[in-house]
Amino acid sequence: MAIKRNQRQRKKMHLAEFQELGFLVNWQFAENTAIEQVDEVVDRFIRDVIQPNGLAYEGSGYLQWEGLVCLEKLGKCDESHRELVKNWLESNGLQQVEVSALFDIWWDYPVKEA
């Protein structure tokens, strides 16, 4: 039997209409890429893709980057966001670009397929 929760509880627990979907993203720069170029590409990624589309990115790296992309406000990313991020990274010369399936960023974690 499902537990009935009121709106305040659903919001606090990020359930139902307050669920947030996001995805993981990984990419790699070519060997011996200068730190200045890494900074420039990551800044452009945030400026050209993340901010204009109301997204948020939390991640880190040097030559190999990994992080989480979700909406900046409450809501759900969709397939178009995944494609937008993947296409931008690939078209800007980054290697081994991987974008996970959408998942609930509060309650799930994607499992890598073998």
C-alpha positions in Angstrom: 0.0 0.0 0.0 1.4 3.4 -1.0 1.9 6.0 1.7 -0.3 9.1 1.2 1.7 12.3 1.6 0.5 15.9 1.6 2.1 18.5 -0.6 4.5 19.7 2.1 5.8 16.2 2.6 6.2 15.6 -1.1 8.1 18.8 -1.6 10.4 18.1 1.4 11.1 14.6 0.0 11.3 15.7 -3.7 8.5 13.3 -4.7 5.8 13.4 -7.3 5.5 16.9 -8.8 8.7 17.9 -6.9 10.8 15.1 -8.4 14.0 16.3 -10.0 15.6 14.4 -12.9 19.2 14.9 -14.1 22.0 13.0 -15.7 25.7 12.3 -15.3 28.2 13.4 -17.9 31.8 12.4 -18.5 34.3 13.6 -21.0 38.0 13.7 -21.6 40.4 16.2 -23.1 43.3 15.1 -25.4 46.5 14.2 -23.7 48.8 17.3 -23.0 45.9 19.8 -23.4 47.1 23.1 -21.8 45.3 24.1 -18.6 44.3 27.4 -20.3 42.5 25.5 -23.0 40.7 23.3 -20.5 39.6 26.4 -18.6 38.4 28.1 -21.8 36.4 25.1 -23.0 34.7 24.5 -19.6 33.9 28.2 -19.4 32.4 28.1 -22.9 30.4 24.9 -22.0 28.9 26.7 -19.0 28.3 29.9 -20.9 26.9 28.4 -24.1 25.0 25.3 -22.9 24.4 25.3 -19.2 23.3 28.8 -18.4 21.2 29.6 -21.5 19.1 26.4 -21.0 18.4 26.9 -17.3 20.7 24.0 -16.3 23.1 23.6 -13.5 26.4 21.7 -13.7 28.4 20.3 -10.7 31.6 18.5 -11.6 35.3 18.6 -11.7 38.4 17.3 -13.4 41.5 18.2 -15.3 41.9 16.2 -18.5 39.1 13.8 -17.5 35.8 15.5 -16.3 32.7 14.1 -14.6 29.7 15.7 -13.2 26.0 16.0 -12.8 23.6 18.1 -14.9 20.2 19.1 -13.6 17.8 22.0 -13.9 18.7 25.1 -12.0 15.2 25.3 -10.5 12.9 22.5 -9.4 12.0 20.3 -12.4 13.0 17.5 -14.7 15.7 17.5 -17.4 14.5 15.7 -20.5 16.1 13.9 -23.5 16.6 17.2 -25.3 18.9 18.4 -22.5 20.9 15.2 -22.7 21.3 15.5 -26.5 22.2 19.2 -26.3 25.0 18.5 -23.8 26.3 15.5 -25.7 26.3 17.2 -29.1 28.0 20.3 -27.8 30.8 18.3 -26.1 31.4 16.1 -29.2 31.3 19.0 -31.6 33.9 20.8 -29.5 36.5 18.1 -29.9 36.1 16.3 -26.5 36.7 12.6 -26.3 35.0 9.7 -24.7 31.8 11.6 -24.1 29.3 9.7 -22.0 25.9 10.8 -20.9 23.9 8.7 -18.5 20.1 8.0 -18.7 17.9 10.4 -16.8 17.5 9.5 -13.1 16.0 10.9 -9.9 18.9 13.0 -8.5 17.6 12.7 -4.9 16.7 8.9 -4.8 18.5 7.1 -7.6 22.0 6.6 -9.0 22.5 5.2 -12.5 24.2 1.9 -12.7 26.9 1.5 -15.3 26.0 -1.1 -17.8 28.6 -3.9 -18.3 
